[in-house]
Amino acid sequence: MSTCATASRQLTEPLAGTAAPARTWLLIEQPGPWGANALTSSHLDPAVGRALDEATKGTGVRIALIRRPGRHADCHEPALQRIFLAHTAPGRSWIRTTALADPAALLELDLAALGAGEHGGLWEPYAGDPLALVCTNGKRDRCCALLGRPLAAELAAAGGTEVWEVTHLGGHRFAPTLVVLPYGYAYGRATAHAVKEALEAARDGRITTAHCRGRSAWERPAQAAELAVRALTGEEGADALDVTGTEGAAPRWSVTVAHTDGRAWRVEVEQGAAAPPRPESCGRALGTPARMDVVAISPLAARAAGVSRPS
């Protein structure tokens, strides 16, 4: 059976610059079945789901439901639902967590502040393993179920990591997809081996670029630019690089990527169209999704005295 993921893989569609932008993630544990629009089609009160969806718009906060890997027949609601907040900006990444009896309490959050990375001591700091969120919502796209659920189950069975299924990460055709928090790097066409390597690296404050779609803290051109600098320099430190400026508009941007050691690069990114046409999601008409192509990288003058430019 042909699927959107099969077509994308066979056409070698690039992964860089395809992550869903989200400076901050708000994750609500919600067991049981999920519909295509899980915030209003699950055991979560649909009125609460709609209100939270509306409240997060324009704040930089992306909201999603999560559940533990396994079978998801109709079930009783847990007394308390685990909640995670994760901010993904370089040098300021964090995860806070709590358990709530009623997710409606989340409507009282200052979402604009949380989107800007200001938690104000909210809840408890999360000090466990990096969170691995694997997209598995088959009602959204069958590839997420067919490819995501086995991956989530294998990672959970292996132990030693914090694995959750998640409702939607975007980019069904790159399934199985996942995002690793707190750093917010998203991955596509993931294998269990590659994910384990990515999680081990995240524990050490590093990132792996194999199968990487980009860091969710940034928009798509900046994601592609940062990954291109990593490829150029071999830099693995999760917080070593930051995007300090983006100029221009579609179809061309000039992105400045800076290193904590003072080096910086100007990266030229062009928006192209993936050809030939392919389905962006199973069952949908063929299309030519946008792709982010890095066309030039040039070093800039060192930003700090005493820091030499690379040879």
Disulfide bonds with the S-S distance in Angstrom:
none
